[in-house]
Amino acid sequence: MNPTVVEISLPALRHNLHEVIRRVGAARIMAVVKANAYGHGAVPVAQALLAAGAHQLGVARVTEGLELRHAGITAPILVMGEAVPDDIPALQRFNLTLVLPSREAIESAARLVDSRSGPLGVHLKVDTGMGRLGLTQEDVPAVLRSGLPASLRLDGLMSHLASADEPDAASTEEQLARFRMILDAAKSSGLTFPAAHIANSAAILRFPASHYDMVRPGLILYGYAPRRLASPELHPVLTWKTRVIQIKKVGAGQRVSYGGTFITQRPSTLAILPVGYADGYSRALSNKGHALIGGQPAPVAGRVCMDLTVVDVTDHPTVHPGDEVVLLGRQGSAMITADDLAAWQDTISYEVLCQIGPRVTRTYRED
């Protein structure tokens, strides 16, 4: 058995979904499960969220949507990254809905759809200030006037917020105002669609006016808020554990791991852990991160290796091979969060969760 595992709390996942539902009222929930559900396991997480009240799913790529379909999931799935022409048959065959972010994408998709299978469901994406995928402000009026070709069925109009987690709300308010103008223009042109959506996790927490017909929670489903926005009601879903595989007692002056970047200053006890950057435990944690052993922090000693990491347990009570180590999560009264790991490696909690590798076993718990 792999000694390095991730445990997913299904009650915590459901709790977070219910917190979203409580905030957004009648708005439908598109649970974002791209990137293997932010490292939590796409299929089990999607099944649990749909059973608990989510209405549909959001993914980034066609392959992610196909994984869910092959697992028997029949709920609507929106592919939010632009597809290539070869993807159109799979989108139609497996009833995946596609985001179209440009006039060229609209024209290309319309040409490639097999009309014998019926129209392809699509959402139009407009760029209201993100500066990334989306119809430009100049292109929107022409698209609204002309509508969509008969081979495409308009299921939604969407945009994406760039700074909803920033302290200054001004740019987000500007984006929301532009989106409202586009929606009003669409209605005036006679364009109809079931859903308008722009709210990400941060907007769900901070901007009730952004909720519209549907919201797209991602990070908050997994128990974290962007930029550590105050959200004590969220419960982290993931615990990452491993076990000690060897204890070494060394003298002062011992160099540890590649490059000898850590040198013991006293007689020391070192614990070797079977986890490294190939598992997603970042090399940036070298000489910075901590793990929990016996409910106490144990600092990373030296560089994190591909498959192994050394921690200093000199100040701990006796530690033995086989003892549990928590890399992310709670042990006793102590806790390491994804935000903590992110701070140690100068990144964000999204990356910490997503980078946990596929060779780490995922288990799903109801307790």
Secondary structure, 3 states (H helix, E strand, C coil): CCCCEEEEEHHHHHHHHHHHHHHHCCCEEEEECHHHHHHCCHHHHHHHHHHHCCCEEEECCHHHHHHHHHCCCCCCEEECCCCCHHHHHHHHHCCCEEEECCHHHHHHHHHHCCHHHCCEEEEEEECCCCCCCCECCCHHHHHHHHCCCCCEEEEEEECCCCCCCCCCCHHHHHHHHHHHHHHHHHHHCCCCCCEEECECHHHHHHCHHHCCCEECCCHHHHCCCHHHCCCCCCCCCEEEEEECCEEEEECCCCEECHHHCEECCCCEEEEEECCCHHHCCCHHHCCCCEEEECCEEEEECCCCCCCCEEEECCCCCCCCCCCEEEEEEEECCEEECHHHHHHHCCCCHHHHHHCCCCCCEEEEECC
